[in-house]
């Protein structure tokens, strides 16, 4: 997985973290983690990630059926990268027949827009 450079102080934190998350998702797809991915536009502090055919789909479906915590490796990767840059991510997940969709909320400190 190619890890994006840390956000520079001269860029807005929201936009930088969003672009880094988008680059990480593209890197995961290039590495075979999913067949395809779509990262929706940043709208305020929110964006979505739709993974088609992720390698974790079967386990996510099985764990959902057991009401257990799902394996959200891609979310944990994005969250760690956001924290590395001084932001936090919250997310909800919808698991479908052929893909997984995550809705992210980007939380940034008041000191940086």
PDB file as gemmi writes it, atoms N, CA and C in Angstrom:
CRYST1    1.000    1.000    1.000  90.00  90.00  90.00 P 1                      
ATOM      1  N   UNK A   1       0.851  -1.174   0.000  1.00  0.00           N  
ATOM      2  CA  UNK A   1       0.000   0.000   0.000  1.00  0.00           C  
ATOM      3  C   UNK A   1       0.896   1.236   0.000  1.00  0.00           C  
ATOM      4  N   UNK A   2       0.649   2.119  -0.939  1.00  0.00           N  
ATOM      5  CA  UNK A   2       1.390   3.381  -0.995  1.00  0.00           C  
ATOM      6  C   UNK A   2       0.761   4.369  -0.027  1.00  0.00           C  
ATOM      7  N   UNK A   3       1.534   4.870   0.901  1.00  0.00           N  
ATOM      8  CA  UNK A   3       1.037   5.799   1.912  1.00  0.00           C  
ATOM      9  C   UNK A   3       1.321   7.230   1.457  1.00  0.00           C  
ATOM     10  N   UNK A   4       0.281   8.075   1.392  1.00  0.00           N  
ATOM     11  CA  UNK A   4       0.490   9.469   0.977  1.00  0.00           C  
ATOM     12  C   UNK A   4       1.364  10.240   1.969  1.00  0.00           C  
ATOM     13  N   UNK A   5       1.967  11.301   1.488  1.00  0.00           N  
ATOM     14  CA  UNK A   5       2.772  12.168   2.350  1.00  0.00           C  
ATOM     15  C   UNK A   5       1.880  12.825   3.400  1.00  0.00           C  
ATOM     16  N   UNK A   6       2.473  13.170   4.517  1.00  0.00           N  
ATOM     17  CA  UNK A   6       1.758  13.865   5.586  1.00  0.00           C  
ATOM     18  C   UNK A   6       1.291  15.230   5.089  1.00  0.00           C  
ATOM     19  N   UNK A   7       0.148  15.671   5.574  1.00  0.00           N  
ATOM     20  CA  UNK A   7      -0.419  16.968   5.179  1.00  0.00           C  
ATOM     21  C   UNK A   7       0.514  18.105   5.569  1.00  0.00           C  
ATOM     22  N   UNK A   8       0.667  19.024   4.656  1.00  0.00           N  
ATOM     23  CA  UNK A   8       1.476  20.222   4.908  1.00  0.00           C  
ATOM     24  C   UNK A   8       0.606  21.285   5.575  1.00  0.00           C  
ATOM     25  N   UNK A   9       1.251  22.157   6.325  1.00  0.00           N  
ATOM     26  CA  UNK A   9       0.527  23.197   7.070  1.00  0.00           C  
ATOM     27  C   UNK A   9      -0.136  24.219   6.156  1.00  0.00           C  
ATOM     28  N   UNK A  10       0.325  24.352   4.900  1.00  0.00           N  
ATOM     29  CA  UNK A  10      -0.249  25.373   4.018  1.00  0.00           C  
ATOM     30  C   UNK A  10      -1.504  24.894   3.283  1.00  0.00           C  
ATOM     31  N   UNK A  11      -1.952  23.684   3.546  1.00  0.00           N  
ATOM     32  CA  UNK A  11      -3.163  23.153   2.906  1.00  0.00           C  
ATOM     33  C   UNK A  11      -4.256  22.989   3.950  1.00  0.00           C  
ATOM     34  N   UNK A  12      -5.498  23.037   3.521  1.00  0.00           N  
ATOM     35  CA  UNK A  12      -6.579  22.796   4.482  1.00  0.00           C  
ATOM     36  C   UNK A  12      -6.547  21.328   4.882  1.00  0.00           C  
ATOM     37  N   UNK A  13      -6.714  21.093   6.141  1.00  0.00           N  
ATOM     38  CA  UNK A  13      -6.621  19.741   6.674  1.00  0.00           C  
ATOM     39  C   UNK A  13      -7.713  18.845   6.094  1.00  0.00           C  
ATOM     40  N   UNK A  14      -8.932  19.354   6.002  1.00  0.00           N  
ATOM     41  CA  UNK A  14     -10.037  18.548   5.469  1.00  0.00           C  
ATOM     42  C   UNK A  14      -9.718  18.026   4.071  1.00  0.00           C  
ATOM     43  N   UNK A  15      -9.337  18.926   3.187  1.00  0.00           N  
ATOM     44  CA  UNK A  15      -9.070  18.548   1.807  1.00  0.00           C  
ATOM     45  C   UNK A  15      -7.881  17.592   1.712  1.00  0.00           C  
ATOM     46  N   UNK A  16      -6.858  17.851   2.478  1.00  0.00           N  
ATOM     47  CA  UNK A  16      -5.671  17.005   2.454  1.00  0.00           C  
ATOM     48  C   UNK A  16      -5.989  15.591   2.939  1.00  0.00           C  
ATOM     49  N   UNK A  17      -6.710  15.476   4.053  1.00  0.00           N  
ATOM     50  CA  UNK A  17      -7.058  14.158   4.580  1.00  0.00           C  
ATOM     51  C   UNK A  17      -7.963  13.423   3.594  1.00  0.00           C  
ATOM     52  N   UNK A  18      -8.915  14.119   3.011  1.00  0.00           N  
ATOM     53  CA  UNK A  18      -9.795  13.511   2.003  1.00  0.00           C  
ATOM     54  C   UNK A  18      -8.974  12.981   0.822  1.00  0.00           C  
ATOM     55  N   UNK A  19      -8.079  13.797   0.291  1.00  0.00           N  
ATOM     56  CA  UNK A  19      -7.268  13.373  -0.855  1.00  0.00           C  
ATOM     57  C   UNK A  19      -6.361  12.197  -0.485  1.00  0.00           C  
ATOM     58  N   UNK A  20      -5.834  12.205   0.740  1.00  0.00           N  
ATOM     59  CA  UNK A  20      -5.027  11.079   1.199  1.00  0.00           C  
ATOM     60  C   UNK A  20      -5.837   9.799   1.312  1.00  0.00           C  
ATOM     61  N   UNK A  21      -7.065   9.912   1.818  1.00  0.00           N  
ATOM     62  CA  UNK A  21      -7.953   8.747   1.913  1.00  0.00           C  
ATOM     63  C   UNK A  21      -8.271   8.208   0.522  1.00  0.00           C  
ATOM     64  N   UNK A  22      -8.526   9.102  -0.406  1.00  0.00           N  
ATOM     65  CA  UNK A  22      -8.809   8.685  -1.783  1.00  0.00           C  
ATOM     66  C   UNK A  22      -7.601   7.955  -2.378  1.00  0.00           C  
ATOM     67  N   UNK A  23      -6.400   8.467  -2.140  1.00  0.00           N  
ATOM     68  CA  UNK A  23      -5.185   7.827  -2.644  1.00  0.00           C  
ATOM     69  C   UNK A  23      -4.967   6.463  -1.993  1.00  0.00           C  
ATOM     70  N   UNK A  24      -5.250   6.346  -0.707  1.00  0.00           N  
ATOM     71  CA  UNK A  24      -5.107   5.057  -0.028  1.00  0.00           C  
ATOM     72  C   UNK A  24      -6.079   4.022  -0.596  1.00  0.00           C  
ATOM     73  N   UNK A  25      -7.320   4.428  -0.837  1.00  0.00           N  
ATOM     74  CA  UNK A  25      -8.306   3.505  -1.414  1.00  0.00           C  
ATOM     75  C   UNK A  25      -7.850   3.059  -2.800  1.00  0.00           C  
ATOM     76  N   UNK A  26      -7.360   3.979  -3.616  1.00  0.00           N  
ATOM     77  CA  UNK A  26      -6.866   3.616  -4.954  1.00  0.00           C  
ATOM     78  C   UNK A  26      -5.688   2.657  -4.850  1.00  0.00           C  
ATOM     79  N   UNK A  27      -4.833   2.845  -3.859  1.00  0.00           N  
ATOM     80  CA  UNK A  27      -3.699   1.956  -3.650  1.00  0.00           C  
ATOM     81  C   UNK A  27      -4.163   0.560  -3.235  1.00  0.00           C  
ATOM     82  N   UNK A  28      -5.190   0.496  -2.396  1.00  0.00           N  
ATOM     83  CA  UNK A  28      -5.740  -0.805  -1.996  1.00  0.00           C  
ATOM     84  C   UNK A  28      -6.298  -1.555  -3.201  1.00  0.00           C  
ATOM     85  N   UNK A  29      -7.010  -0.841  -4.071  1.00  0.00           N  
ATOM     86  CA  UNK A  29      -7.558  -1.469  -5.281  1.00  0.00           C  
ATOM     87  C   UNK A  29      -6.419  -1.958  -6.181  1.00  0.00           C  
ATOM     88  N   UNK A  30      -5.409  -1.123  -6.358  1.00  0.00           N  
ATOM     89  CA  UNK A  30      -4.262  -1.511  -7.200  1.00  0.00           C  
ATOM     90  C   UNK A  30      -3.559  -2.750  -6.644  1.00  0.00           C  
ATOM     91  N   UNK A  31      -3.595  -2.914  -5.317  1.00  0.00           N  
ATOM     92  CA  UNK A  31      -2.980  -4.064  -4.679  1.00  0.00           C  
ATOM     93  C   UNK A  31      -3.868  -5.295  -4.630  1.00  0.00           C  
ATOM     94  N   UNK A  32      -5.080  -5.214  -5.169  1.00  0.00           N  
ATOM     95  CA  UNK A  32      -5.961  -6.371  -5.221  1.00  0.00           C  
ATOM     96  C   UNK A  32      -6.914  -6.516  -4.055  1.00  0.00           C  
ATOM     97  N   UNK A  33      -7.022  -5.518  -3.194  1.00  0.00           N  
ATOM     98  CA  UNK A  33      -7.922  -5.593  -2.048  1.00  0.00           C  
ATOM     99  C   UNK A  33      -9.387  -5.609  -2.477  1.00  0.00           C  
ATOM    100  N   UNK A  34      -9.710  -4.926  -3.563  1.00  0.00           N  
ATOM    101  CA  UNK A  34     -11.078  -4.878  -4.088  1.00  0.00           C  
ATOM    102  C   UNK A  34     -11.001  -4.809  -5.611  1.00  0.00           C  
ATOM    103  N   UNK A  35     -12.092  -5.191  -6.263  1.00  0.00           N  
ATOM    104  CA  UNK A  35     -12.129  -5.122  -7.720  1.00  0.00           C  
ATOM    105  C   UNK A  35     -12.172  -3.686  -8.216  1.00  0.00           C  
ATOM    106  N   UNK A  36     -12.891  -2.843  -7.484  1.00  0.00           N  
ATOM    107  CA  UNK A  36     -13.045  -1.444  -7.871  1.00  0.00           C  
ATOM    108  C   UNK A  36     -13.477  -0.658  -6.643  1.00  0.00           C  
ATOM    109  N   UNK A  37     -13.285   0.647  -6.696  1.00  0.00           N  
ATOM    110  CA  UNK A  37     -13.719   1.519  -5.597  1.00  0.00           C  
ATOM    111  C   UNK A  37     -14.122   2.865  -6.157  1.00  0.00           C  
ATOM    112  N   UNK A  38     -15.096   3.453  -5.514  1.00  0.00           N  
ATOM    113  CA  UNK A  38     -15.537   4.807  -5.841  1.00  0.00           C  
ATOM    114  C   UNK A  38     -15.491   5.630  -4.563  1.00  0.00           C  
ATOM    115  N   UNK A  39     -14.801   6.753  -4.621  1.00  0.00           N  
ATOM    116  CA  UNK A  39     -14.757   7.671  -3.489  1.00  0.00           C  
ATOM    117  C   UNK A  39     -15.582   8.883  -3.889  1.00  0.00           C  
ATOM    118  N   UNK A  40     -16.659   9.115  -3.145  1.00  0.00           N  
ATOM    119  CA  UNK A  40     -17.540  10.241  -3.444  1.00  0.00           C  
ATOM    120  C   UNK A  40     -16.872  11.560  -3.116  1.00  0.00           C  
ATOM    121  N   UNK A  41     -17.437  12.658  -3.591  1.00  0.00           N  
ATOM    122  CA  UNK A  41     -16.850  13.980  -3.326  1.00  0.00           C  
ATOM    123  C   UNK A  41     -16.947  14.347  -1.847  1.00  0.00           C  
ATOM    124  N   UNK A  42     -16.043  15.206  -1.429  1.00  0.00           N  
ATOM    125  CA  UNK A  42     -16.066  15.742  -0.072  1.00  0.00           C  
ATOM    126  C   UNK A  42     -17.154  16.803  -0.014  1.00  0.00           C  
ATOM    127  N   UNK A  43     -18.172  16.563   0.803  1.00  0.00           N  
ATOM    128  CA  UNK A  43     -19.282  17.507   0.972  1.00  0.00           C  
ATOM    129  C   UNK A  43     -19.297  17.950   2.421  1.00  0.00           C  
ATOM    130  N   UNK A  44     -18.731  19.134   2.665  1.00  0.00           N  
ATOM    131  CA  UNK A  44     -18.569  19.584   4.043  1.00  0.00           C  
ATOM    132  C   UNK A  44     -17.511  18.734   4.711  1.00  0.00           C  
ATOM    133  N   UNK A  45     -17.935  17.928   5.669  1.00  0.00           N  
ATOM    134  CA  UNK A  45     -17.017  17.018   6.364  1.00  0.00           C  
ATOM    135  C   UNK A  45     -17.319  15.557   6.042  1.00  0.00           C  
ATOM    136  N   UNK A  46     -18.111  15.307   5.019  1.00  0.00           N  
ATOM    137  CA  UNK A  46     -18.567  13.946   4.738  1.00  0.00           C  
ATOM    138  C   UNK A  46     -18.149  13.473   3.354  1.00  0.00           C  
ATOM    139  N   UNK A  47     -17.863  12.161   3.255  1.00  0.00           N  
ATOM    140  CA  UNK A  47     -17.624  11.525   1.970  1.00  0.00           C  
ATOM    141  C   UNK A  47     -17.922  10.034   2.106  1.00  0.00           C  
ATOM    142  N   UNK A  48     -18.126   9.385   0.985  1.00  0.00           N  
ATOM    143  CA  UNK A  48     -18.427   7.958   0.987  1.00  0.00           C  
ATOM    144  C   UNK A  48     -17.366   7.199   0.196  1.00  0.00           C  
ATOM    145  N   UNK A  49     -17.209   5.944   0.557  1.00  0.00           N  
ATOM    146  CA  UNK A  49     -16.330   5.028  -0.163  1.00  0.00           C  
ATOM    147  C   UNK A  49     -17.142   3.782  -0.459  1.00  0.00           C  
ATOM    148  N   UNK A  50     -17.219   3.427  -1.726  1.00  0.00           N  
ATOM    149  CA  UNK A  50     -17.938   2.216  -2.148  1.00  0.00           C  
ATOM    150  C   UNK A  50     -16.914   1.243  -2.721  1.00  0.00           C  
ATOM    151  N   UNK A  51     -16.792   0.083  -2.096  1.00  0.00           N  
ATOM    152  CA  UNK A  51     -15.878  -0.957  -2.557  1.00  0.00           C  
ATOM    153  C   UNK A  51     -16.681  -2.049  -3.252  1.00  0.00           C  
ATOM    154  N   UNK A  52     -16.301  -2.370  -4.465  1.00  0.00           N  
ATOM    155  CA  UNK A  52     -16.928  -3.465  -5.202  1.00  0.00           C  
ATOM    156  C   UNK A  52     -16.024  -4.693  -5.120  1.00  0.00           C  
ATOM    157  N   UNK A  53     -16.582  -5.789  -4.649  1.00  0.00           N  
ATOM    158  CA  UNK A  53     -15.825  -7.031  -4.555  1.00  0.00           C  
ATOM    159  C   UNK A  53     -14.609  -6.971  -3.646  1.00  0.00           C  
ATOM    160  N   UNK A  54     -14.737  -6.363  -2.447  1.00  0.00           N  
ATOM    161  CA  UNK A  54     -13.570  -6.347  -1.554  1.00  0.00           C  
ATOM    162  C   UNK A  54     -13.279  -7.752  -1.022  1.00  0.00           C  
ATOM    163  N   UNK A  55     -12.028  -8.011  -0.718  1.00  0.00           N  
ATOM    164  CA  UNK A  55     -11.664  -9.343  -0.233  1.00  0.00           C  
ATOM    165  C   UNK A  55     -12.283  -9.649   1.129  1.00  0.00           C  
ATOM    166  N   UNK A  56     -12.798  -8.652   1.825  1.00  0.00           N  
ATOM    167  CA  UNK A  56     -13.417  -8.850   3.137  1.00  0.00           C  
ATOM    168  C   UNK A  56     -14.945  -8.987   3.064  1.00  0.00           C  
ATOM    169  N   UNK A  57     -15.504  -9.051   1.864  1.00  0.00           N  
ATOM    170  CA  UNK A  57     -16.966  -9.054   1.724  1.00  0.00           C  
ATOM    171  C   UNK A  57     -17.608 -10.259   2.402  1.00  0.00           C  
ATOM    172  N   UNK A  58     -17.103 -11.452   2.135  1.00  0.00           N  
ATOM    173  CA  UNK A  58     -17.711 -12.644   2.717  1.00  0.00           C  
ATOM    174  C   UNK A  58     -17.672 -12.580   4.239  1.00  0.00           C  
ATOM    175  N   UNK A  59     -16.516 -12.233   4.810  1.00  0.00           N  
ATOM    176  CA  UNK A  59     -16.425 -12.190   6.275  1.00  0.00           C  
ATOM    177  C   UNK A  59     -17.329 -11.094   6.842  1.00  0.00           C  
ATOM    178  N   UNK A  60     -17.455  -9.967   6.141  1.00  0.00           N  
ATOM    179  CA  UNK A  60     -18.338  -8.893   6.606  1.00  0.00           C  
ATOM    180  C   UNK A  60     -19.787  -9.380   6.639  1.00  0.00           C  
ATOM    181  N   UNK A  61     -20.194 -10.100   5.603  1.00  0.00           N  
ATOM    182  CA  UNK A  61     -21.560 -10.624   5.559  1.00  0.00           C  
ATOM    183  C   UNK A  61     -21.779 -11.654   6.664  1.00  0.00           C  
ATOM    184  N   UNK A  62     -20.805 -12.533   6.874  1.00  0.00           N  
ATOM    185  CA  UNK A  62     -20.929 -13.570   7.899  1.00  0.00           C  
ATOM    186  C   UNK A  62     -20.966 -12.956   9.298  1.00  0.00           C  
ATOM    187  N   UNK A  63     -20.105 -11.993   9.547  1.00  0.00           N  
ATOM    188  CA  UNK A  63     -20.075 -11.350  10.867  1.00  0.00           C  
ATOM    189  C   UNK A  63     -21.336 -10.539  11.125  1.00  0.00           C  
ATOM    190  N   UNK A  64     -21.871  -9.893  10.082  1.00  0.00           N  
ATOM    191  CA  UNK A  64     -23.120  -9.146  10.237  1.00  0.00           C  
ATOM    192  C   UNK A  64     -24.232 -10.101  10.657  1.00  0.00           C  
ATOM    193  N   UNK A  65     -24.268 -11.287  10.064  1.00  0.00           N  
ATOM    194  CA  UNK A  65     -25.282 -12.275  10.411  1.00  0.00           C  
ATOM    195  C   UNK A  65     -25.187 -12.742  11.852  1.00  0.00           C  
ATOM    196  N   UNK A  66     -24.008 -12.672  12.418  1.00  0.00           N  
ATOM    197  CA  UNK A  66     -23.795 -13.057  13.821  1.00  0.00           C  
ATOM    198  C   UNK A  66     -23.876 -11.867  14.772  1.00  0.00           C  
ATOM    199  N   UNK A  67     -24.119 -10.696  14.204  1.00  0.00           N  
ATOM    200  CA  UNK A  67     -24.160  -9.448  14.980  1.00  0.00           C  
ATOM    201  C   UNK A  67     -22.839  -9.193  15.707  1.00  0.00           C  
ATOM    202  N   UNK A  68     -21.760  -9.580  15.055  1.00  0.00           N  
ATOM    203  CA  UNK A  68     -20.418  -9.362  15.592  1.00  0.00           C  
ATOM    204  C   UNK A  68     -19.804  -8.143  14.912  1.00  0.00           C  
ATOM    205  N   UNK A  69     -18.726  -7.656  15.460  1.00  0.00           N  
ATOM    206  CA  UNK A  69     -18.040  -6.517  14.859  1.00  0.00           C  
ATOM    207  C   UNK A  69     -17.459  -6.930  13.514  1.00  0.00           C  
ATOM    208  N   UNK A  70     -17.708  -6.136  12.477  1.00  0.00           N  
ATOM    209  CA  UNK A  70     -17.199  -6.494  11.151  1.00  0.00           C  
ATOM    210  C   UNK A  70     -15.709  -6.198  11.018  1.00  0.00           C  
ATOM    211  N   UNK A  71     -15.097  -6.847  10.045  1.00  0.00           N  
ATOM    212  CA  UNK A  71     -13.708  -6.592   9.700  1.00  0.00           C  
ATOM    213  C   UNK A  71     -13.687  -5.399   8.754  1.00  0.00           C  
ATOM    214  N   UNK A  72     -13.320  -4.246   9.258  1.00  0.00           N  
ATOM    215  CA  UNK A  72     -13.311  -3.015   8.456  1.00  0.00           C  
ATOM    216  C   UNK A  72     -11.883  -2.518   8.300  1.00  0.00           C  
ATOM    217  N   UNK A  73     -11.037  -3.380   7.782  1.00  0.00           N  
ATOM    218  CA  UNK A  73      -9.619  -3.081   7.622  1.00  0.00           C  
ATOM    219  C   UNK A  73      -9.392  -1.773   6.875  1.00  0.00           C  
ATOM    220  N   UNK A  74     -10.140  -1.556   5.789  1.00  0.00           N  
ATOM    221  CA  UNK A  74      -9.960  -0.336   4.999  1.00  0.00           C  
ATOM    222  C   UNK A  74     -10.283   0.912   5.817  1.00  0.00           C  
ATOM    223  N   UNK A  75     -11.286   0.834   6.681  1.00  0.00           N  
ATOM    224  CA  UNK A  75     -11.638   1.979   7.532  1.00  0.00           C  
ATOM    225  C   UNK A  75     -10.553   2.238   8.575  1.00  0.00           C  
ATOM    226  N   UNK A  76      -9.998   1.173   9.110  1.00  0.00           N  
ATOM    227  CA  UNK A  76      -8.940   1.331  10.100  1.00  0.00           C  
ATOM    228  C   UNK A  76      -7.690   1.943   9.476  1.00  0.00           C  
ATOM    229  N   UNK A  77      -7.389   1.587   8.234  1.00  0.00           N  
ATOM    230  CA  UNK A  77      -6.252   2.170   7.521  1.00  0.00           C  
ATOM    231  C   UNK A  77      -6.486   3.670   7.329  1.00  0.00           C  
ATOM    232  N   UNK A  78      -7.677   4.037   6.834  1.00  0.00           N  
ATOM    233  CA  UNK A  78      -7.980   5.449   6.614  1.00  0.00           C  
ATOM    234  C   UNK A  78      -7.977   6.230   7.929  1.00  0.00           C  
ATOM    235  N   UNK A  79      -8.520   5.624   8.972  1.00  0.00           N  
ATOM    236  CA  UNK A  79      -8.582   6.282  10.268  1.00  0.00           C  
ATOM    237  C   UNK A  79      -7.180   6.530  10.838  1.00  0.00           C  
ATOM    238  N   UNK A  80      -6.309   5.544  10.714  1.00  0.00           N  
ATOM    239  CA  UNK A  80      -4.929   5.710  11.204  1.00  0.00           C  
ATOM    240  C   UNK A  80      -4.222   6.825  10.448  1.00  0.00           C  
ATOM    241  N   UNK A  81      -4.428   6.886   9.139  1.00  0.00           N  
ATOM    242  CA  UNK A  81      -3.782   7.934   8.347  1.00  0.00           C  
ATOM    243  C   UNK A  81      -4.333   9.315   8.724  1.00  0.00           C  
ATOM    244  N   UNK A  82      -5.647   9.404   8.949  1.00  0.00           N  
ATOM    245  CA  UNK A  82      -6.242  10.675   9.364  1.00  0.00           C  
ATOM    246  C   UNK A  82      -5.673  11.114  10.712  1.00  0.00           C  
ATOM    247  N   UNK A  83      -5.575  10.179  11.659  1.00  0.00           N  
ATOM    248  CA  UNK A  83      -5.013  10.512  12.977  1.00  0.00           C  
ATOM    249  C   UNK A  83      -3.564  10.968  12.864  1.00  0.00           C  
ATOM    250  N   UNK A  84      -2.823  10.358  11.965  1.00  0.00           N  
ATOM    251  CA  UNK A  84      -1.423  10.757  11.744  1.00  0.00           C  
ATOM    252  C   UNK A  84      -1.336  12.233  11.337  1.00  0.00           C  
ATOM    253  N   UNK A  85      -2.399  12.737  10.745  1.00  0.00           N  
ATOM    254  CA  UNK A  85      -2.424  14.117  10.279  1.00  0.00           C  
ATOM    255  C   UNK A  85      -3.236  15.055  11.171  1.00  0.00           C  
ATOM    256  N   UNK A  86      -3.657  14.581  12.340  1.00  0.00           N  
ATOM    257  CA  UNK A  86      -4.352  15.435  13.293  1.00  0.00           C  
ATOM    258  C   UNK A  86      -5.855  15.484  13.128  1.00  0.00           C  
ATOM    259  N   UNK A  87      -6.436  14.529  12.433  1.00  0.00           N  
ATOM    260  CA  UNK A  87      -7.891  14.480  12.237  1.00  0.00           C  
ATOM    261  C   UNK A  87      -8.410  13.126  12.722  1.00  0.00           C  
ATOM    262  N   UNK A  88      -9.698  13.003  12.779  1.00  0.00           N  
ATOM    263  CA  UNK A  88     -10.352  11.742  13.157  1.00  0.00           C  
ATOM    264  C   UNK A  88     -11.415  11.412  12.123  1.00  0.00           C  
ATOM    265  N   UNK A  89     -11.704  10.136  11.970  1.00  0.00           N  
ATOM    266  CA  UNK A  89     -12.787   9.690  11.093  1.00  0.00           C  
ATOM    267  C   UNK A  89     -13.786   8.879  11.905  1.00  0.00           C  
ATOM    268  N   UNK A  90     -15.054   9.156  11.691  1.00  0.00           N  
ATOM    269  CA  UNK A  90     -16.142   8.305  12.176  1.00  0.00           C  
ATOM    270  C   UNK A  90     -16.812   7.737  10.939  1.00  0.00           C  
ATOM    271  N   UNK A  91     -17.386   6.540  11.041  1.00  0.00           N  
ATOM    272  CA  UNK A  91     -18.020   5.978   9.863  1.00  0.00           C  
ATOM    273  C   UNK A  91     -19.148   5.022  10.221  1.00  0.00           C  
ATOM    274  N   UNK A  92     -20.025   4.868   9.254  1.00  0.00           N  
ATOM    275  CA  UNK A  92     -21.053   3.840   9.292  1.00  0.00           C  
ATOM    276  C   UNK A  92     -20.869   2.994   8.046  1.00  0.00           C  
ATOM    277  N   UNK A  93     -21.350   1.765   8.100  1.00  0.00           N  
ATOM    278  CA  UNK A  93     -21.112   0.820   7.020  1.00  0.00           C  
ATOM    279  C   UNK A  93     -22.399   0.139   6.601  1.00  0.00           C  
ATOM    280  N   UNK A  94     -22.556   0.002   5.289  1.00  0.00           N  
ATOM    281  CA  UNK A  94     -23.646  -0.799   4.716  1.00  0.00           C  
ATOM    282  C   UNK A  94     -23.000  -1.913   3.898  1.00  0.00           C  
ATOM    283  N   UNK A  95     -23.425  -3.135   4.182  1.00  0.00           N  
ATOM    284  CA  UNK A  95     -22.867  -4.295   3.501  1.00  0.00           C  
ATOM    285  C   UNK A  95     -23.918  -4.822   2.537  1.00  0.00           C  
ATOM    286  N   UNK A  96     -23.557  -4.908   1.266  1.00  0.00           N  
ATOM    287  CA  UNK A  96     -24.472  -5.384   0.244  1.00  0.00           C  
ATOM    288  C   UNK A  96     -24.071  -6.750  -0.281  1.00  0.00           C  
ATOM    289  N   UNK A  97     -24.720  -7.153  -1.354  1.00  0.00           N  
ATOM    290  CA  UNK A  97     -24.444  -8.457  -1.970  1.00  0.00           C  
ATOM    291  C   UNK A  97     -23.072  -8.514  -2.633  1.00  0.00           C  
ATOM    292  N   UNK A  98     -22.679  -7.412  -3.270  1.00  0.00           N  
ATOM    293  CA  UNK A  98     -21.424  -7.413  -4.033  1.00  0.00           C  
ATOM    294  C   UNK A  98     -20.427  -6.360  -3.574  1.00  0.00           C  
ATOM    295  N   UNK A  99     -20.802  -5.568  -2.583  1.00  0.00           N  
ATOM    296  CA  UNK A  99     -19.899  -4.504  -2.158  1.00  0.00           C  
ATOM    297  C   UNK A  99     -20.209  -3.993  -0.777  1.00  0.00           C  
ATOM    298  N   UNK A 100     -19.364  -3.086  -0.347  1.00  0.00           N  
ATOM    299  CA  UNK A 100     -19.483  -2.459   0.963  1.00  0.00           C  
ATOM    300  C   UNK A 100     -19.392  -0.950   0.761  1.00  0.00           C  
ATOM    301  N   UNK A 101     -20.275  -0.209   1.446  1.00  0.00           N  
ATOM    302  CA  UNK A 101     -20.234   1.246   1.370  1.00  0.00           C  
ATOM    303  C   UNK A 101     -20.030   1.812   2.762  1.00  0.00           C  
ATOM    304  N   UNK A 102     -19.043   2.693   2.868  1.00  0.00           N  
ATOM    305  CA  UNK A 102     -18.751   3.380   4.122  1.00  0.00           C  
ATOM    306  C   UNK A 102     -19.076   4.859   3.957  1.00  0.00           C  
ATOM    307  N   UNK A 103     -19.762   5.413   4.930  1.00  0.00           N  
ATOM    308  CA  UNK A 103     -20.033   6.853   4.972  1.00  0.00           C  
ATOM    309  C   UNK A 103     -19.173   7.431   6.086  1.00  0.00           C  
ATOM    310  N   UNK A 104     -18.255   8.312   5.711  1.00  0.00           N  
ATOM    311  CA  UNK A 104     -17.298   8.875   6.653  1.00  0.00           C  
ATOM    312  C   UNK A 104     -17.670  10.294   7.055  1.00  0.00           C  
ATOM    313  N   UNK A 105     -17.380  10.606   8.302  1.00  0.00           N  
ATOM    314  CA  UNK A 105     -17.483  11.958   8.827  1.00  0.00           C  
ATOM    315  C   UNK A 105     -16.085  12.334   9.298  1.00  0.00           C  
ATOM    316  N   UNK A 106     -15.540  13.389   8.722  1.00  0.00           N  
ATOM    317  CA  UNK A 106     -14.187  13.843   9.017  1.00  0.00           C  
ATOM    318  C   UNK A 106     -14.226  14.885  10.127  1.00  0.00           C  
ATOM    319  N   UNK A 107     -13.538  14.600  11.219  1.00  0.00           N  
ATOM    320  CA  UNK A 107     -13.492  15.503  12.367  1.00  0.00           C  
ATOM    321  C   UNK A 107     -12.104  16.122  12.442  1.00  0.00           C  
ATOM    322  N   UNK A 108     -12.057  17.452  12.449  1.00  0.00           N  
ATOM    323  CA  UNK A 108     -10.777  18.149  12.511  1.00  0.00           C  
ATOM    324  C   UNK A 108     -10.756  19.060  13.731  1.00  0.00           C  
ATOM    325  N   UNK A 109      -9.580  19.326  14.270  1.00  0.00           N  
ATOM    326  CA  UNK A 109      -9.509  20.242  15.414  1.00  0.00           C  
ATOM    327  C   UNK A 109      -9.895  21.654  14.990  1.00  0.00           C  
ATOM    328  N   UNK A 110     -10.373  22.412  15.936  1.00  0.00           N  
ATOM    329  CA  UNK A 110     -10.814  23.783  15.646  1.00  0.00           C  
ATOM    330  C   UNK A 110      -9.654  24.675  15.201  1.00  0.00           C  
ATOM    331  N   UNK A 111      -8.436  24.300  15.549  1.00  0.00           N  
ATOM    332  CA  UNK A 111      -7.298  25.157  15.224  1.00  0.00           C  
ATOM    333  C   UNK A 111      -6.920  25.129  13.745  1.00  0.00           C  
ATOM    334  N   UNK A 112      -7.345  24.092  13.019  1.00  0.00           N  
ATOM    335  CA  UNK A 112      -7.053  24.015  11.587  1.00  0.00           C  
ATOM    336  C   UNK A 112      -8.339  23.759  10.836  1.00  0.00           C  
ATOM    337  N   UNK A 113      -8.610  24.522   9.777  1.00  0.00           N  
ATOM    338  CA  UNK A 113      -9.855  24.315   9.022  1.00  0.00           C  
ATOM    339  C   UNK A 113      -9.837  23.014   8.247  1.00  0.00           C  
TER     340      UNK A 113                                                      
END                                                                             
